[in-house]
Amino acid sequence: MKIERLGQDKIRIFLTFDDLSERGIQKEDMWQEIPKVHDLFTEMMDQAYSEVGFDASGPLAVEVFALPAQGMVVIVTRGKYENHQFGSLHEDEMPEEIYEMEVTLELSDAIVYAFSDLEALIEAAHVLQPSITEAGRLFNYKGKWILHFEPDDLDEGRHPALIAVLAEYGEATSVTPAVLEEYGKLVMTENAVRVICEHFKRQS
């Protein structure tokens, strides 16, 4: 579980699927109002307070994003309830006596991986190039290179192989496409894999 403060009243929590399985929770359980999900939210809020000083008192807006083969991103905003920005589903996930909370849930099929240095990004692009040429966007965000793929850009059957390569050279990131759009710098708008290979030679 990784916790990052986004602002005075907002934090982002990244849960891997291992984090969920260790607590006996399946991805689908996040859509259920069950005690172990309540316990997970309580644990997240306790850890957020101890690590970054986030006080979860008062109403909270909680946005949950399920990412393929990576985990889940939970964005918690303290203050007034947001309007149903993400639509899909909302319910009071926590007992009122613990937290007053509104939850929205969204499945995201976007594949987002971060690379700490340019060499690793170039190497990954050259490995991917034989099978992927017309896909990918490249961002720079907080000193890292971020490759972003939308599911429509790729054949679904290629996803496991793509993620295997990305995981070898980079790391799954809790940064959502929406955050990249707002706070990151868009370096390559399309066909990032092909463009990287055209401009940078493989180091090894």
C-alpha positions, 0 to 999 in steps of 0.5 A: 500500500502506497500513500501519496498526498496530493493536496491539503484535502486529497490523498492517493492510495495505490493498492496492489492485488497482493495487498487485497489478497493478503486481506482476503479481498477480491477485486470484485469485493470493492463493489460490495458493502462487506465488513472486510472492505470496511476494515480495509478503508479503516486501515487505509485512513489510519495509515494515511493519518500516520504517514502523511497526517491526513485527517479523515474526519468529516465527509469524504469523497472516495474514487476507486479505479481498478487498473488491469494487472496492477491493482487499484487506485483510491483517491480520497478527498476531504470536504463536501461531496463531489457530484457524481463525477465518475457516474458508475456507482456510489454508496456509503461504504463505511458505517456512519459512526466511523466515516461519512463517505461517498464512494464512486467506482470506475474500472479503467483498462488503461495500462500505465507504466513509469520508467525512472530513466530514459535508457530503460524506456528506450530498451522497452520500446525496442522490445515492444516494437515488433508487435506494437507500433501504432499505439502509446502516449508518452508523458513526463511526470515528476521526473519519470517517463510514463507510457500510457496505452488505452485498451482500444489501441491494442488487441486484448490478446496482447495485453499480458505480453505487453505488461510483461515487458513493461514490468521488466523495464518499468514499474506499475504506477498509481498515476491515473490518466486523468492526473497525467492529463492535468499535471504531466507534460505530454511528450508524444501524443501518439505512436510513442513506441514507434517514435521512440525507436525512430529517434533513439537507438537501442543501448545494448 
